[in-house]
Amino acid sequence: MIQNLLEELGKNWPFYMHLLLEHIGITFTAVIIATILGLAIGVFIARKQKLANSVISVVNIAYTIPSIALLGFLISFTGVGNTTAIIALTIYALLPIVRSTYVGITTIDPKIIEASRAMGSTDRQILWKIQLPLAFPVIFGAIMNMVTMTIALAGIASFVGAGGLGVAIYRGITTNNEILIWIGGILIALLALVIDGILGFIGKLVEQHKMHTVVNKK
């Protein structure tokens, strides 16, 4: 089996590299959009807490829709291809970002915010210099989980005509070729592990930088 996998990879490496790059492109387009939207929505409901439960409930409902059903629904509006896949992945990626941003901001000690206002800080300054930095560990942890989930979920994008490593899996299923299925699955898993490791390393660097900054201030 392993020998067959290596032979197939060696023979058609440009094809699999193309699928890998497509997978990365689809995934990270959805991740970037979801992160921006999720942060904006999370900050908004943290300030308008009367709307928080309603907004999170709506996002929760969208999250529970089966992926195939959501992709099928979107096809009637956006057609087949990468656009439909990106929209679906963005919808699924929103919940962890919205929830973590809201929780991270609302669990900050109110005394810290009050002290900042007493020192003359504006709402924007409080958000960027206090709330988001303090909420960073919670938000970044959610982003790490969301990225890994999105990489895995992007594997079904091929069922709506999108690219990515799911193409190899889909071809393997339709042609009863287990080698293609294995290669597609293994590459998706490796990509998720590598990206998770990179993000974990970045998170540690940020935390070390914050600790170093605090020590220097003291």
C-alpha positions in Angstrom: 0.0 0.0 0.0 2.7 2.5 1.0 4.7 1.7 -2.1 1.7 2.3 -4.3 1.0 5.6 -2.5 4.6 6.7 -3.1 4.6 5.7 -6.7 1.3 7.5 -7.4 2.6 10.7 -5.7 5.9 10.5 -7.6 4.2 10.0 -10.9 1.5 12.7 -10.5 3.1 15.1 -8.0 2.4 18.3 -10.0 -1.3 17.3 -10.0 -1.4 16.8 -6.2 0.6 20.0 -5.6 -1.9 21.9 -7.7 -4.7 20.5 -5.6 -2.8 21.3 -2.4 -2.4 24.9 -3.4 -6.1 25.1 -4.4 -7.0 23.7 -1.0 -4.9 26.2 0.8 -6.4 29.1 -1.3 -10.0 28.0 -0.6 -9.4 27.4 3.1 -7.6 30.6 3.9 -9.9 32.8 1.9 -12.7 31.4 4.0 -10.7 31.7 7.2 -9.7 35.4 6.6 -13.3 36.4 5.8 -14.7 34.5 8.7 -12.1 36.0 11.1 -12.9 39.5 10.0 -16.6 39.0 10.1 -16.5 37.0 13.4 -14.4 39.6 15.2 -16.7 42.4 14.0 -19.8 40.6 15.1 -18.3 39.5 18.4 -17.2 43.0 19.2 -20.7 44.3 18.3 -22.6 41.9 20.4 -20.2 42.4 23.3 -21.2 46.1 23.3 -24.9 45.3 22.6 -25.4 42.4 24.9 -29.2 42.4 24.5 -28.6 41.1 21.0 -25.9 38.6 22.0 -28.1 35.5 22.6 -30.1 36.1 19.5 -27.1 36.5 17.2 -25.2 33.5 18.7 -28.4 31.4 18.3 -28.7 32.3 14.6 -25.0 31.4 14.1 -25.5 28.2 16.0 -28.4 27.3 13.8 -26.3 27.9 10.6 -23.6 25.7 12.2 -25.9 22.8 12.6 -27.0 22.6 9.0 -25.4 19.5 7.3 -22.5 20.6 5.1 -23.8 18.8 2.0 -27.3 20.4 2.5 -25.8 23.9 2.8 -23.6 23.4 -0.3 -26.6 22.1 -2.2 -28.7 25.1 -1.1 -26.0 27.6 -2.0 -25.6 26.1 -5.5 -28.9 27.6 -6.6 -27.6 31.1 -5.8 -23.9 31.0 -6.5 -23.5 28.0 -8.8 -20.8 25.4 -8.7 -17.2 26.2 -8.0 -14.9 27.7 -5.4 -17.3 30.6 -4.5 -19.9 28.3 -3.2 -17.3 26.4 -1.2 -15.8 29.5 0.3 -19.2 30.9 1.4 -20.2 27.6 3.0 -16.8 27.3 4.8 -17.1 30.9 6.0 -20.5 30.2 7.5 -19.2 27.2 9.4 -16.1 29.1 10.6 -18.1 32.1 12.0 -19.4 30.4 15.2 -16.1 29.8 17.0 -14.8 33.3 16.2 -18.0 35.1 17.2 -18.4 33.2 20.4 -14.7 33.4 21.5 -14.6 37.2 20.7 -17.8 37.8 22.7 -16.6 35.6 25.7 -13.1 37.0 25.6 -14.3 40.6 25.8 -17.2 40.2 28.2 -15.1 38.2 30.8 -12.5 41.0 31.2 -12.6 42.5 34.7 -14.9 45.6 34.5 -12.5 47.4 36.8 -9.9 47.4 34.1 -12.2 49.1 31.7 -13.4 51.6 34.3 -9.8 52.5 35.1 -9.0 53.0 31.4 -12.0 55.3 31.0 -11.0 57.3 34.1 -7.6 57.8 32.4 -9.3 59.3 29.4 -9.2 56.4 26.9 -11.8 56.3 24.1 -13.9 53.3 23.3 -11.7 52.6 20.3 -8.5 52.8 22.4 -10.0 50.5 25.0 -11.0 48.0 22.3 -7.6 47.9 20.5 -5.3 48.4 23.5 -7.1 46.5 26.3 -10.0 44.3 25.3 -8.7 42.6 22.2 -5.2 42.0 23.6 -6.6 40.6 26.9 -9.1 38.4 24.9 -6.3 37.3 22.5 -5.6 33.9 24.0 -9.3 32.9 23.8 -9.8 34.3 20.3 -6.5 32.8 19.0 -7.4 29.4 20.4 -10.7 29.5 18.6 -9.0 30.5 15.4 -6.6 27.6 15.6 -9.5 25.1 16.0 -11.4 26.9 13.3 -8.6 26.7 10.8 -8.0 23.0 11.4 -11.8 22.3 11.0 -12.0 24.4 7.8 -9.1 22.5 6.2 -10.8 19.2 6.9 -14.2 20.5 5.9 -12.9 21.9 2.6 -12.4 18.3 1.5 -16.0 18.0 0.5 -15.9 21.1 -1.6 -15.2 19.0 -4.7 -18.8 17.7 -4.5 -19.9 21.2 -5.7 -17.3 21.5 -8.4 -14.7 23.3 -6.3 -11.0 22.5 -6.3 -8.7 21.3 -3.5 -7.6 17.9 -2.3 -11.2 16.8 -2.1 -10.9 16.3 -5.9 -8.6 13.4 -5.3 -11.0 11.9 -2.8 -14.0 12.4 -5.0 -12.2 10.8 -8.0 -11.1 7.9 -5.9 -14.7 7.3 -4.8 -16.2 7.5 -8.3 -13.5 5.3 -9.8 -13.2 2.9 -6.8 -9.5 3.9 -6.5 -8.5 3.7 -2.9 -5.0 5.1 -3.6 -6.5 8.5 -4.6 -8.7 8.4 -1.5 -5.8 7.7 0.8 -3.6 10.4 -0.8 -6.3 13.0 -0.6 -7.0 12.2 3.0 -3.4 12.0 4.1 -2.5 15.3 2.5 -5.5 17.0 4.1 -4.4 15.6 7.5 -0.8 16.6 7.0 -1.8 20.1 5.9 -4.0 20.5 9.0 -1.2 19.3 11.3 1.4 21.6 9.8 -0.8 24.7 9.9 -1.9 23.9 13.5 1.8 23.6 14.4 2.7 26.9 12.7 -0.2 28.7 14.4 0.7 27.2 17.8 4.3 28.5 17.3 3.0 32.0 16.4 0.7 32.0 19.5 3.7 31.2 21.7 5.8 34.0 20.2 3.0 36.5 20.8 2.6 35.4 24.4 6.3 35.6 25.0 6.4 39.0 23.4 3.6 40.2 25.7 5.4 38.8 28.8 8.7 40.4 27.7 6.9 43.7 27.3 5.3 43.5 30.7 8.7 42.6 32.4 10.4 45.6 30.6 7.6 48.0 31.8 8.2 46.8 35.4 
